[in-house]
Amino acid sequence: MALAAAFGINSILYQRGIYPPETFSRVTHYDMSLQVTTDSKLKNYLTNVVSQLKEWLYECTVQKLVLVITCLETNEVLERWQFDIECDKSAKESSAPREKSIKTIQDEIRSVIRQITATVTFLPLLETPCAFDLLVYTDKDLVVPEKWEESGPQIIDQSEEVRLRSFTTSIHKVNSMVAYKRTDSA
């Protein structure tokens, strides 16, 4: 599931033009063509976040992953891609086999990534240079890595929201949505 998060993050960064298109290369995964960053700093950052996320997913201590896109000049939040994670904590103790096939899980992940791509077509254009941040919501008593910082939720006032598809593994259920700054037309 952490790998799916990495592909989803890369897809959003590519589709929304947060990094130039030439800093991505095409790979095939989940029987589909995906864009993955070739920028070494971004790759390193995402590798660190995703490896920590993988550990927390395994421990069932993560509740939400949020990708926030902000205007570089004003720091205003323009988009908030939210992935709510429900974890079956009993799965860790249970040795009973889970009944969901890898193919079914991959089909569901593929449909979420396709929906990210489709959603971009009706989101407002990002007309200023933007930055992104990743927020990871965990259980309160969790020890956070030293280099990580606490942050506010970075909510968008008067936003529009679009629910995306959900997917489930044998242990996790992920519900996704994007909130974006409403552009009021005259």
C-alpha positions in Angstrom: 0.0 0.0 0.0 2.9 2.4 0.6 3.9 1.8 -3.0 0.4 2.8 -4.1 0.8 6.0 -2.1 4.2 6.8 -3.8 2.6 6.3 -7.3 -0.4 8.4 -6.3 1.8 11.2 -5.0 4.0 11.1 -8.1 0.8 11.2 -10.3 -0.6 14.3 -8.5 2.8 16.1 -8.7 3.1 15.3 -12.4 -0.6 16.0 -13.3 -0.7 19.3 -11.4 2.6 20.5 -12.8 4.3 21.0 -9.4 7.5 19.9 -11.1 8.4 20.2 -14.8 7.2 17.3 -16.9 10.8 16.6 -18.0 11.7 15.6 -14.4 9.4 12.6 -14.7 9.8 9.3 -16.5 7.3 6.8 -17.6 7.1 3.4 -15.8 4.6 0.5 -16.0 3.1 -0.7 -12.8 -0.4 -2.1 -12.0 -0.7 -2.8 -15.7 -0.7 0.9 -16.5 1.7 3.7 -17.5 2.7 5.9 -14.6 4.9 9.0 -14.2 7.7 8.8 -11.6 10.0 11.6 -10.6 13.6 11.6 -11.7 14.5 14.6 -9.5 17.0 13.3 -7.0 16.0 15.5 -4.1 12.3 14.7 -4.6 13.0 11.0 -5.0 15.0 11.0 -1.8 12.3 12.9 0.1 9.5 10.6 -1.2 11.6 7.5 -0.4 12.0 8.6 3.2 8.4 9.5 3.7 7.1 6.3 2.0 9.4 4.0 4.0 8.2 5.6 7.2 4.6 5.4 6.0 5.1 1.7 5.2 6.3 1.0 8.8 3.3 2.9 10.2 0.9 1.1 7.9 2.3 -2.2 9.0 1.8 -1.2 12.6 -1.7 0.2 11.9 -0.8 3.5 13.4 -1.5 5.9 10.4 -4.9 7.3 9.9 -4.5 9.8 7.0 -2.1 10.9 4.3 -2.7 14.4 2.9 -0.9 16.1 0.0 -1.3 19.9 0.2 -0.5 22.2 -2.7 0.2 25.8 -1.8 0.9 29.0 -3.8 4.7 29.6 -3.5 4.3 33.4 -3.3 1.4 33.6 -0.8 1.6 30.2 0.9 -2.2 30.0 0.4 -3.5 26.4 0.3 -5.0 25.7 -3.2 -5.6 22.0 -3.1 -5.7 19.3 -0.4 -5.6 15.7 -1.6 -6.7 13.5 1.4 -6.4 9.8 1.8 -8.2 8.5 4.9 -6.9 5.1 6.1 -8.9 2.7 8.2 -6.9 -0.1 9.6 -8.2 -3.5 10.8 -5.9 -3.6 13.9 -7.1 -7.2 14.6 -5.4 -8.3 11.4 -2.0 -8.0 13.1 -2.8 -10.5 15.8 -4.8 -12.8 13.5 -3.1 -15.5 11.6 -6.2 -16.3 9.6 -5.7 -15.8 5.9 -7.2 -12.7 4.3 -9.6 -13.2 1.4 -8.7 -10.4 -1.0 -6.6 -11.2 -4.1 -3.6 -9.1 -5.1 -5.2 -8.7 -8.6 -8.4 -7.2 -7.0 -6.4 -4.8 -4.8 -4.3 -3.7 -7.8 -7.4 -3.2 -9.9 -8.8 -0.9 -7.2 -5.5 1.0 -6.9 -5.4 1.4 -10.6 -8.9 2.9 -10.7 -8.0 5.4 -7.9 -4.9 6.5 -9.9 -6.9 6.8 -13.1 -9.5 8.9 -11.2 -6.7 11.2 -9.9 -5.8 11.8 -13.6 -9.4 12.4 -14.6 -10.1 14.7 -11.7 -7.3 17.0 -12.8 -9.3 17.9 -15.9 -11.9 19.9 -14.0 -9.8 21.3 -11.2 -8.9 25.0 -11.5 -5.6 25.7 -13.3 -2.7 26.3 -11.0 -1.6 29.6 -12.5 1.2 30.4 -10.1 4.3 28.5 -9.0 3.3 26.0 -6.3 4.9 23.9 -3.7 3.6 20.8 -1.9 3.7 19.3 1.6 2.8 15.8 2.9 0.9 15.5 6.1 0.7 12.2 7.9 -1.8 11.8 10.7 -0.9 9.0 13.1 -2.0 7.7 16.5 -1.2 10.4 19.2 1.3 8.4 21.2 3.5 7.6 18.2 7.1 8.7 18.2 7.7 10.8 15.2 11.1 10.8 13.4 13.4 13.7 14.5 13.5 15.5 11.2 9.7 15.6 10.9 7.7 18.7 12.0 4.3 19.1 13.4 1.9 21.1 11.2 -1.6 22.4 11.1 -4.3 20.7 9.0 -4.0 23.3 6.2 -7.7 23.5 5.4 -9.1 25.5 2.5 -11.7 28.0 3.4 -14.9 27.7 1.3 -13.5 24.8 -0.7 -15.2 22.6 -3.2 -14.7 18.8 -2.6 -14.7 15.8 -4.8 -14.8 12.3 -3.4 -12.7 9.8 -5.2 -13.0 6.0 -5.2 -11.9 4.0 -2.3 -9.9 0.8 -2.3 -9.3 -1.9 0.3 -6.5 -4.3 1.0 -7.1 -7.2 3.4 -6.1 -4.9 6.3 -6.6 -1.3 5.1 -9.4 0.7 3.6 -8.5 4.0 1.9 -11.1 6.7 1.1 -9.9 9.6 -0.9 -11.0 13.1 -1.8 -9.6 16.3 -3.1 -10.6 19.8 -1.8 -9.8 22.8 -3.9 -10.1 26.5 -3.7 -13.3 27.6 -5.3 -12.9 30.2 -8.0 -15.9 32.4 -8.0 -16.7 33.6 -11.5 -18.3 37.0 -12.0 
